[in-house]
Amino acid sequence: MTQLDVRPQVTDTAGGGAGGAGDVRGKGLGKGSVGLMGSAVIGISTVAPVYCLTSTLGSTAGEVGVQMPAIFLAGFLPMLLVAFAYRELNKAMPDCGTSFTWTVKAFGPRIGWMCGWGLVIATIIVLSNLAGVATSYFWLLAGEITSNPSIAALDDNKLVHIATCLTLIAAATAISYRGMTATKGIQYGLVGLQLVVLGVFVVMAFQKGSAGTFDTGLDFSWSWMNPFAVESMAAFTAGLSLSIFMYWGWDACLASNEETTGSAKTPGRASLIAMVVLVGSYLATGIAAQMAVGSGGAGLGLGNEETSDNVFAALAGPVMGPVLGILLFVAVLASAAASLQTTFIPVARTVLAMSTYKALPASYATVHPRYKTPGRATVVAGVATGVFYTVMTLLSENVLTDTIFALGLMICFYYSLTAFACAWYFRRELRAGARDLLFKGVFPVLGGLLLAAVFCKTLYDAWDPSYGSGSHIPGLGVGNVFVIGVGLLALGLVVMFLTERRTPAFFRGQTLTKSTPSLVVED
């Protein structure tokens, strides 16, 4: 078992903001397990581009019509600006706690704790959703391969569905438990598969669009790239919220920074590579699909409400044919399964960091002596995901759907806090030059403001009982999405205050502050 040596090490904290890269506490993770390409692959995998596309292409087209490609670009902008903030913070403090650690150093323990809570809850929600999607596509693919509809229909059996889902969660937890090397090896195959199949779909969709195969197809127009052509602000905001969700997860590159070669620079570069790959994939797929079948609500149109929640299931056969179409089902399953595995990285390492700095019980700081992973935190995350999904599914499918809608609130909450933390942490360095002003100040603040605006607008819209699934609390006249989103944040406050009473050192600023000297780990 690794032991913490609590002797403070001398670090350079000149400049009033950016301490040295050692100005954080080591946690015993496996150093040098991942390189630049591996880190970028983990970021892409966590986002799950094929899964995101099949579940949001139709919804986005339904909101903004042919301006869908413009909305993909609009959603990319705040994420890119926030990515610059992550990169600059990681250079100064390559800590696996990422948003939690950085916001504590910028704003203090309570805001930092809530930022960490937002990340953890968002990840648990996503893990639950990914497991559910992977389960559904597993049985759908089994039915397609065997040409037996009764096998595909097993997914409708709630007990079979939950049992399969829990099995997938257990498998993903086990792989993540065994370390970054095992995770990285599997991810190369799964990410490569989904990007190749997505590329084939794009090429064939372009061909179908150019040939006018489908009556609903459209000729390409540069006006599709104009976000100001969206008919209303409400439609623009709804589309933007969906677009932001499609980019969520790239920060997994940063959560593995203590296990990455060149931990101060490599994760930031990897996150930018992941972002470029994602925006390119989304634009190419959105344009190709729109040319092939259009964005309307009739027939194969992307906006058809009967198929918009799973576009690739509807387009696989018509666009790619019966044989290649099965590959698209495989790609969606691979995308969900790959993301299910890698999404354990940020939640487990955030919990590890919070426990290391005594913001959570010390038991979660345990690192496996062989695999060099936060073993207990990973297992707890897996158990929490399984319990959450099972309870939500048994209670109501609408509750689970509304919980996913509430995810956008959590994403905007902790991303915007991290962006603002960057500008505040480096505030005394902003006059050092144009680069510092832009990348440490202007870009992060703009990104934070954009996401904060989406957060507030989503809260306002979610108050309407018709938002999300349309479910609401009887007698209150408030939508379930609002209740779930605000309720989860309020639960975080309760847990924080209980934790403070049990382990007050962190909240008194005794374990992690802006000037905390590094503490080394010795074997």
Secondary structure, 3 states (H helix, E strand, C coil): CCEEEEEEECCCCCCCCCCCCCCCECCCCCCCCECHHHHHHHHHHHHCHHHHHHHHHHHHHHHHHHHHHHHHHHHHHHHHHHHHHHHHHHHHCCCCCCHHHHHHHHHCHHHHHHHHHHHHHHHHHHHHHHHHHHHHHHHHHHHHHHCCHHHHHHHHCHHHHHHHHHHHHHHHHHHHHCCHHHHHHHHHHHHHHHHHHHHHHHHHHHHHHHHCCCCCCCCCCHHHHCHHHCCCHHHHHHHHHHHHHHHCCCCHHHHCHHHECCCCCHHHHHHHHHHHHHHHHHHHHHHHHHHHHCCCCCCCCCCCCCCCCCHHHHHHHHHHHHHHHHHHHHHHHHHHHHHHHHCHHHHHHHHHHHHHCCCCCHHHHCCCCCCCCCHHHHHHHHHHHHHHHHHHHHHCHHHHHHHHHHHHHHHHHHHHHHHHHHHHHCHHHCCCCHHHHHHHHHHHHHHHHHHHHHHHHHHHHHCCCCCCCCCEECCCCEEHHHHHHHHHHHHHHHHHHHHHHHCCCCCCCCCCCCCCCEEEEEC
